[in-house]
Amino acid sequence: MGVLLLIIAIILFVVADLIIRTVVKKSSEKRKRKQREEALKINLNLDFTHEAKSLKRVEVDSPKAKILAVDDEEVILDSFRKILVLDGYSIDTVQTGQEALGLIQKNHYDFCFTDLKMPEMDGVDVCKSVKHLRPDIDVIIITGYASVETAVETMKHGAMDYIQKPFTEDELTDMVNKFVIRRSDRIKRQLKSQVNITQPGSSEPSETVEFSIPGGVFIAPGHCWGAIEPDGKVNVGIDDFANKIIGKIDSIDLPNLGMEVKKGQHLFTIKQGVHSIPFNSPISGKVESVNKALLDDLDRLELNAYGKNYLCVIDGAKLDEELSDLKIGQSAVEYFNDEIAKLHDYVKKSVTETTDENKVPADGHVYIGELEALKEKDLNAIINDFFKK
């Protein structure tokens, strides 16, 4: 009986907690909506003509994103302000492309929504100009059914996507929320060109924006790493540079047990779609074991390329003479930085087209999964220059 009462008490507690959380959440959402309605009412009475003649601005606390919308139809801008402000966005609206270009040079926006058909300066020219002046701002085209084909064409000039009018409140908020997620995902894929030495065996957070090299780990020219265990055997895997620029790995072709391998000889292959990326052994010796557990959960590599995520273990035959050719500590950091610069240089000079416009490298950055977006000739060139060493 006592056990039954305890179970009932726990159930009642859980239900009560759920009800309280739901009530608090709804109350919070209601409070935020009221605050946004007040902001909408107050801000529309403020005068911002000193910045742009037709500018109307509504700002909310902790906005999901800051948006600039340009359309010569005031009714469209009214809809944007009402719908998006109540959904948690700060928004500036103007009626000409010239005003929009002036504002993006003075203010920071996440998105610029521009109508396609406007007098004097159309949406195509606005898109081109925004991406030239502020490539960090994502452009969304506002278009009618008859102009969808032209709107799609603007994506060649850097537009992220388009919105077709007329639209309902739900359609607009759903699309804009998806654009925010796409923008966030793309930004997370960007990597600042920094390399840090981390503690041996430590794992990185999933949203890291840095390359890492654990202390005590040796880095080979072909981007394999090696860590010497107390028994003298060497754990071998792919380093963080290779892991991140390759991105999603579909499978790994591991070496055979007992295989005698020489330094610089092919050891294992990373497979991504129809492409194969070969890696050469950093040392000479016999393959003692392979990490089959990793093959069952390749997503582990997204968190950490080192430690338990090794690919195989080699019983080194010439460690004394071969370790001197590998990089460790500061020399490994310098090697990574040189490789990053080399990759930047190749992409800047040679990559003219990718399979994904969101993965075109920006100055000073590379992307997680950058190889996924490269055309065949560029992918093969990078494989030869960076991994076949």
HELIX and SHEET records of a PDB file:
HELIX    1   1 GLY A    2  ASN A   43  1                                  42    
HELIX    2   2 GLU A   74  LEU A   86  1                                  13    
HELIX    3   3 GLY A   97  ILE A  104  1                                   8    
HELIX    4   4 GLY A  123  LEU A  133  1                                  11    
HELIX    5   5 TYR A  145  SER A  147  5                                   3    
HELIX    6   6 VAL A  148  THR A  154  1                                   7    
HELIX    7   7 MET A  155  HIS A  157  5                                   3    
HELIX    8   8 GLU A  169  ARG A  189  1                                  21    
HELIX    9   9 ASP A  240  ILE A  246  1                                   7    
HELIX   10  10 LYS A  292  LEU A  295  1                                   4    
HELIX   11  11 LEU A  298  GLU A  302  5                                   5    
HELIX   12  12 GLY A  307  ASN A  309  5                                   3    
HELIX   13  13 LEU A  319  GLU A  322  1                                   4    
HELIX   14  14 LEU A  323  ASP A  325  5                                   3    
HELIX   15  15 GLN A  330  SER A  350  1                                  21    
HELIX   16  16 GLU A  357  LYS A  359  5                                   3    
HELIX   17  17 GLU A  370  ALA A  373  5                                   4    
HELIX   18  18 GLU A  376  ILE A  382  1                                   7    
HELIX   19  19 ILE A  383  PHE A  387  3                                   5    
SHEET    1   A 6 LYS A  56  VAL A  58  0                                        
SHEET    2   A 6 SER A  90  VAL A  94 -1                                        
SHEET    3   A 6 LYS A  66  VAL A  70  1                                        
SHEET    4   A 6 PHE A 111  ASP A 115  1                                        
SHEET    5   A 6 ASP A 138  THR A 143  1                                        
SHEET    6   A 6 ASP A 161  GLN A 164  1                                        
SHEET    1   B 2 GLN A 190  LYS A 192  0                                        
SHEET    2   B 2 HIS A 365  TYR A 367 -1                                        
SHEET    1   C 2 VAL A 195  THR A 198  0                                        
SHEET    2   C 2 PHE A 211  PRO A 214  1                                        
SHEET    1   D 6 PHE A 218  ILE A 219  0                                        
SHEET    2   D 6 CYS A 224  ILE A 228 -1                                        
SHEET    3   D 6 VAL A 234  ILE A 238 -1                                        
SHEET    4   D 6 CYS A 312  GLY A 316 -1                                        
SHEET    5   D 6 GLY A 285  VAL A 290 -1                                        
SHEET    6   D 6 GLU A 260  VAL A 261 -1                                        
SHEET    1   E 3 SER A 251  ASP A 253  0                                        
SHEET    2   E 3 HIS A 266  GLN A 272 -1                                        
SHEET    3   E 3 HIS A 275  ASN A 280 -1                                        
END                                                                             
